């Protein structure tokens, strides 16, 4: 809780990314490896 001049403020902060892993977004030869690594990491963390 943040208080200024007798007024209480509740602050919520968030951050989100959306990235399309299509072939158009692979900038160089390492892009596909990154996509596979990232996908496998997320897949293994999901139930």
HULINSUL-V338418 format. One record per residue. N is the residue number from 1. RES is the residue in one letter. SS is DSSP state (@ for helix, = for strand, . for the rest). PHI is phi in whole degrees, 0 to 359 (999 if undefined). Layout:
N_RES_SS_PHI / N_RES_SS_PHI
//
This chain:
1_X_._999 / 2_X_=_246 / 3_X_=_238 / 4_X_=_217 / 5_X_._54 / 6_X_._80 / 7_X_=_252 / 8_X_=_268 / 9_X_=_237 / 10_X_._257 / 11_X_._251 / 12_X_._243 / 13_X_._237 / 14_X_._217 / 15_X_._211 / 16_X_._217 / 17_X_._236 / 18_X_._233 / 19_X_._226 / 20_X_._270 / 21_X_._267 / 22_X_._286 / 23_X_@_298 / 24_X_@_295 / 25_X_@_259 / 26_X_._266 / 27_X_._280 / 28_X_._210 / 29_X_._292 / 30_X_._272 / 31_X_@_299 / 32_X_@_295 / 33_X_@_297 / 34_X_@_296 / 35_X_@_300 / 36_X_@_297 / 37_X_@_297 / 38_X_@_297 / 39_X_@_298 / 40_X_@_297 / 41_X_@_299 / 42_X_@_294 / 43_X_@_296 / 44_X_@_286 / 45_X_@_275 / 46_X_._277 / 47_X_._291
//
